C-alpha cells in the first residue's frame, strides 16, 4: 500500500504538488471556517471547545511541524535579507503596537490580543505565500518560506514565554517564569525549535520518508483544519459589529504601516549598497501586507486572551486582504 502511494506521489511534478497544496489549503480554510460556524450556530457546539481544539493543535502538531520544517532548511547568502527584514518588521510592529495599545481603555487580555493581531501576519499558504506563488511561481513560494526563517523561531522563543508569564500572573501577580515552564506541553515547540536548529547546524540529515510521503503537508493540513474549525466556532456574525473601531486600527497597521516600513527597509538597503533584485523586493512588500495570523487566534484561545476578538480580527483582516489588498498587489506586480 505504501509502495503504491509512493509511486503515485513520485509521478507528480513539483508544480502539480504546489497546486494541490494551494487548492487544498483553500478548501481547508473555507471548509474549516464554515463547518465550525455551523457546528456552533446550528448544532449547539459550545464555543469554549475552541480552546481545547487549539490546545490539541499546539501540543500535538505545532512542535512537530516546526521541527520538521526548520531541520532541513538551507539559506543562501544572497537571500539573507529576507528573514532579516521579516524579523525586523515583526519586532518593530510589535513594539509600536505595545506602546500604542497601552493607551487604549481595554483590559490586559484585549490589549495582548491586539498586539498579537498587529504583530503576527498570515504569510503562509493561506496568505502571502499564496500570492507570491501565483505571481512568481516556485521562486516566490521559496522566498516566502525563507522570509519566515527567523520570525517563526523568534515567536516561539520570545512571544510564547511572555504569554506563559501572562497566564501565571493572571492567577498570582507576583509569579515569575521559571525553567520548568518548558515542562508545560504547550511549550514543546520551544525545545523542538532548538533541537531543529542544532540538527541543521550539525549537518544531520532529516529522514527521507518525511519528504517522500509529504509528512509536513499532511500535518499542516490536519492542524489547519482544526484551527480553522476552532475559529469558526467563535465567529458570531452578530458579534462582529462590536469591534468596528478596532478593525480600522488593525487594518491600518497591517495594510498601511507595515508595508510602508517594508518599503523604507528596501530603500535603506539600497542606499547601503545591498541591491535586492526585483522579485525579492516584491516578495517583501507582499508579505508585509498580509492579514493577521491564524497563530494569533490559536495563542489567544490557548492562553485565555480575548478569543472572540481574535477570531473577529482574523476574519475581517482576511476579508480585506482578499477583497482589496490582493487585487491591488496583482495590479502592481502581475
VMD Tcl script that draws the C-alpha trace (Angstrom):
set ca {
  {0.00 0.00 0.00}
  {2.77 2.45 0.97}
  {4.70 1.47 -2.15}
  {1.68 2.24 -4.35}
  {1.18 5.57 -2.61}
  {4.85 6.41 -3.03}
  {4.73 5.61 -6.75}
  {1.65 7.83 -7.21}
  {3.26 10.74 -5.38}
  {6.53 10.30 -7.26}
  {4.63 10.67 -10.54}
  {3.51 14.16 -9.62}
  {5.67 17.06 -10.69}
  {6.69 19.81 -8.29}
  {4.19 22.14 -9.99}
  {1.38 19.61 -9.51}
  {2.27 19.25 -5.83}
  {2.22 23.01 -5.26}
  {-1.14 23.34 -6.99}
  {-2.52 20.54 -4.82}
  {-1.14 22.24 -1.71}
  {-2.62 25.62 -2.52}
  {-6.02 24.34 -3.62}
  {-6.07 22.06 -0.58}
  {-5.37 24.95 1.76}
  {-8.21 26.98 0.26}
  {-10.56 24.04 0.74}
  {-9.34 23.59 4.32}
  {-9.73 27.32 5.01}
  {-13.31 27.64 3.75}
  {-14.39 24.18 4.90}
  {-12.97 24.61 8.39}
  {-14.49 28.05 8.96}
  {-17.93 27.14 7.61}
  {-18.10 23.81 9.45}
  {-17.02 25.45 12.72}
  {-19.56 28.23 12.32}
  {-22.36 25.77 11.55}
  {-21.33 23.48 14.41}
  {-21.71 26.39 16.81}
  {-24.72 28.20 15.35}
  {-26.81 25.26 14.15}
  {-25.75 22.27 16.25}
  {-25.02 23.95 19.55}
  {-21.32 23.03 19.92}
  {-20.05 25.29 22.76}
  {-17.51 27.86 21.60}
  {-15.26 27.11 24.60}
  {-14.32 23.94 22.70}
  {-12.16 26.25 20.57}
  {-9.60 26.47 23.37}
  {-9.44 22.67 23.72}
  {-9.09 22.16 19.97}
  {-6.33 24.75 19.63}
  {-4.51 23.33 22.65}
  {-4.52 19.97 20.86}
  {-3.07 21.68 17.77}
  {-0.34 23.32 19.85}
  {0.55 20.17 21.80}
  {0.28 17.58 19.04}
  {1.17 19.37 15.81}
  {2.93 22.76 16.05}
  {6.13 21.50 17.66}
  {6.44 18.63 15.18}
  {5.79 20.86 12.17}
  {8.36 23.38 13.45}
  {10.96 20.63 13.98}
  {10.48 19.00 10.57}
  {10.30 22.31 8.66}
  {13.35 24.03 10.20}
  {15.60 20.97 10.30}
  {16.41 20.68 6.54}
  {16.28 24.40 5.61}
  {19.17 25.90 3.65}
  {19.66 29.64 3.34}
  {21.75 31.14 0.54}
  {23.73 34.29 1.31}
  {22.02 36.34 -1.40}
  {18.62 35.85 0.25}
  {19.73 36.57 3.82}
  {17.90 39.92 3.85}
  {14.51 38.22 3.51}
  {14.43 36.74 7.04}
  {16.22 39.80 8.47}
  {13.55 42.15 7.12}
  {10.89 39.67 8.24}
  {12.03 39.58 11.88}
  {12.67 43.35 11.87}
  {9.10 44.09 10.78}
  {7.61 41.73 13.37}
  {9.75 43.25 16.13}
  {9.11 46.89 15.24}
  {5.37 46.49 14.71}
  {5.05 44.54 17.96}
  {6.96 47.23 19.86}
  {4.93 50.09 18.34}
  {1.67 48.20 18.96}
  {2.63 47.56 22.58}
  {3.10 51.30 23.15}
  {0.03 52.33 21.16}
  {-2.45 49.84 22.62}
  {-1.24 50.59 26.14}
  {-3.21 53.84 26.00}
  {-6.47 52.24 24.90}
  {-9.12 51.70 27.55}
  {-9.17 47.91 27.33}
  {-8.22 45.17 29.75}
  {-4.87 43.39 29.53}
  {-6.29 40.39 27.68}
  {-7.72 42.54 24.93}
  {-4.53 44.60 24.59}
  {-2.40 41.47 24.27}
  {-4.77 40.11 21.64}
  {-4.49 43.36 19.67}
  {-0.68 43.27 19.90}
  {-0.62 39.70 18.60}
  {-3.06 40.60 15.81}
  {-0.89 43.54 14.75}
  {2.47 41.81 15.02}
  {1.76 38.33 13.64}
  {0.88 38.03 9.95}
  {-0.53 35.32 7.71}
  {2.47 34.82 5.45}
  {1.82 31.11 4.85}
  {-0.10 29.16 2.21}
  {-3.40 30.85 3.05}
  {-1.94 34.36 2.88}
  {1.19 35.96 1.49}
  {2.88 32.79 0.24}
  {-0.17 32.03 -1.91}
  {0.07 35.43 -3.64}
  {3.85 35.05 -4.10}
  {3.35 31.64 -5.70}
  {0.66 32.85 -8.10}
  {2.71 35.89 -9.15}
  {6.25 34.47 -9.20}
  {5.90 30.68 -9.26}
  {8.15 28.37 -7.28}
  {10.78 31.07 -6.70}
  {8.21 33.28 -4.99}
  {6.98 30.41 -2.84}
  {10.53 29.52 -1.80}
  {11.30 33.13 -0.90}
  {8.13 33.34 1.19}
  {9.31 30.37 3.24}
  {12.80 31.84 3.66}
  {11.21 35.10 4.86}
  {9.89 33.21 7.92}
  {13.20 31.59 8.81}
  {13.89 33.88 11.78}
  {10.35 35.01 12.58}
  {8.95 31.59 13.46}
  {11.70 30.61 15.96}
  {11.60 34.14 17.42}
  {7.90 33.84 18.07}
  {8.24 30.56 19.94}
  {11.33 31.65 21.86}
  {10.03 35.10 22.93}
  {6.27 35.52 22.44}
  {5.34 32.15 23.90}
  {7.23 32.57 27.20}
  {5.70 36.05 27.59}
  {2.20 34.63 27.16}
  {3.06 31.99 29.75}
  {4.05 34.76 32.19}
  {0.74 36.49 31.49}
  {-1.12 33.28 32.28}
  {0.81 32.78 35.53}
  {0.28 36.36 36.68}
  {-3.44 36.23 35.95}
  {-3.54 33.79 38.89}
  {-0.71 35.28 41.00}
  {0.55 38.80 40.18}
  {3.94 38.03 41.76}
  {4.57 34.88 39.72}
  {7.75 34.67 37.65}
  {8.77 32.45 34.77}
  {10.97 29.50 35.72}
  {12.73 26.97 33.55}
  {10.17 24.37 34.45}
  {7.76 26.22 32.13}
  {9.28 24.03 29.40}
  {7.56 21.09 31.07}
  {4.23 22.62 30.03}
  {3.25 20.53 26.99}
  {2.08 23.67 25.20}
  {5.73 24.78 25.23}
  {7.07 21.72 23.40}
  {7.66 23.84 20.32}
  {10.50 25.76 22.05}
  {12.79 22.75 22.63}
  {11.68 21.46 19.21}
  {12.95 24.65 17.51}
  {16.24 24.45 19.45}
  {16.70 20.79 18.50}
  {15.89 21.54 14.84}
  {18.49 24.33 14.72}
  {21.13 22.06 16.31}
  {20.38 19.25 13.85}
  {20.53 21.72 10.97}
  {23.85 23.27 12.01}
  {25.48 19.90 12.72}
  {24.58 18.59 9.26}
  {22.35 15.73 10.42}
  {20.03 14.85 7.53}
  {16.29 14.60 8.09}
  {14.69 11.22 7.26}
  {13.94 10.71 3.57}
  {10.40 9.48 4.18}
  {9.38 12.92 5.52}
  {9.79 14.41 2.05}
  {8.86 11.26 0.15}
  {5.45 10.93 1.78}
  {4.83 14.67 2.26}
  {4.53 14.30 6.02}
  {4.73 18.06 6.68}
  {1.89 18.73 4.22}
  {-0.29 16.15 5.96}
  {0.44 17.61 9.40}
  {-0.17 21.18 8.20}
  {-3.47 20.16 6.60}
  {-4.72 18.47 9.77}
  {-3.54 21.27 12.07}
  {-5.01 23.96 9.79}
  {-8.36 22.15 9.55}
  {-8.62 22.00 13.33}
  {-7.53 25.64 13.72}
  {-10.00 26.98 11.15}
  {-12.78 24.86 12.67}
  {-11.98 26.33 16.10}
  {-12.00 29.87 14.66}
  {-15.37 29.13 13.09}
  {-16.74 28.06 16.47}
  {-16.05 31.54 17.83}
  {-17.25 33.52 14.84}
  {-20.58 35.13 15.67}
  {-21.82 37.40 12.89}
  {-23.82 39.44 15.39}
  {-20.63 39.95 17.44}
  {-18.56 41.33 14.56}
  {-20.14 44.77 14.93}
  {-18.75 45.06 18.48}
  {-15.19 45.69 17.28}
  {-15.62 48.09 14.34}
  {-13.19 50.74 15.67}
  {-10.56 48.07 16.31}
  {-10.86 46.77 12.75}
  {-9.78 50.16 11.41}
  {-6.77 50.28 13.75}
  {-5.55 46.77 12.96}
  {-6.20 47.18 9.23}
  {-4.19 50.42 9.20}
  {-1.28 48.68 10.91}
  {-1.41 45.55 8.71}
  {-2.05 47.13 5.34}
  {-0.56 50.66 5.57}
  {2.05 50.99 8.33}
  {3.77 47.61 7.89}
  {4.11 47.88 4.06}
  {5.38 51.44 4.49}
  {8.09 50.17 6.85}
  {8.96 47.39 4.39}
  {9.42 49.93 1.59}
  {11.58 52.03 3.93}
  {13.77 48.99 4.69}
  {14.20 48.31 0.97}
  {15.19 51.95 0.37}
  {17.70 51.89 3.24}
  {19.23 48.63 1.98}
  {19.57 50.15 -1.48}
  {21.33 53.21 -0.03}
  {23.64 50.86 1.87}
  {24.63 49.13 -1.39}
  {22.54 45.98 -0.90}
  {20.87 45.77 -4.28}
  {17.96 43.38 -3.84}
  {16.60 42.06 -7.11}
  {13.10 42.99 -8.21}
  {11.45 39.72 -7.16}
  {12.92 39.82 -3.65}
  {11.68 43.39 -3.21}
  {8.18 42.46 -4.39}
  {8.06 39.40 -2.09}
  {8.99 41.57 0.90}
  {6.23 44.07 0.07}
  {3.61 41.35 -0.46}
  {4.46 39.57 2.79}
  {4.35 42.86 4.68}
  {0.74 43.47 3.56}
  {-0.89 40.30 4.90}
  {-3.76 39.77 7.37}
  {-3.49 38.67 10.99}
  {-2.13 35.16 11.50}
  {-4.05 32.02 12.42}
  {-1.37 31.55 15.09}
  {-2.64 34.75 16.73}
  {-6.08 33.17 17.15}
  {-4.53 29.96 18.47}
  {-2.49 31.78 21.10}
  {-5.43 33.97 22.12}
  {-7.57 30.89 22.75}
  {-4.92 28.71 24.37}
  {-3.72 31.40 26.80}
  {-7.16 32.80 27.67}
  {-6.83 36.15 25.95}
  {-9.78 37.66 24.05}
  {-10.64 34.70 21.81}
  {-13.81 36.16 20.25}
  {-11.95 39.36 19.35}
  {-9.06 37.35 17.88}
  {-11.43 35.36 15.65}
  {-13.22 38.53 14.52}
  {-9.94 40.32 13.70}
  {-8.73 37.34 11.70}
  {-11.95 37.07 9.70}
  {-12.13 40.81 8.94}
  {-8.45 41.28 8.03}
  {-8.59 38.17 5.84}
  {-11.70 39.55 4.09}
  {-9.98 42.91 3.50}
  {-6.89 41.09 2.20}
  {-8.86 39.00 -0.30}
  {-11.26 41.72 -1.45}
  {-8.96 44.77 -1.59}
  {-5.26 44.09 -0.96}
  {-4.78 41.10 -3.27}
  {-6.31 42.88 -6.31}
  {-4.04 45.89 -5.66}
  {-0.99 43.60 -5.41}
  {-1.91 41.91 -8.68}
  {-2.40 45.28 -10.35}
  {1.05 46.43 -9.17}
  {3.10 43.27 -9.67}
  {1.39 40.99 -12.21}
}
mol new
graphics top color blue
foreach p $ca { graphics top sphere $p radius 0.5 }
foreach p [lrange $ca 0 end-1] q [lrange $ca 1 end] { graphics top cylinder $p $q radius 0.2 }
display resetview
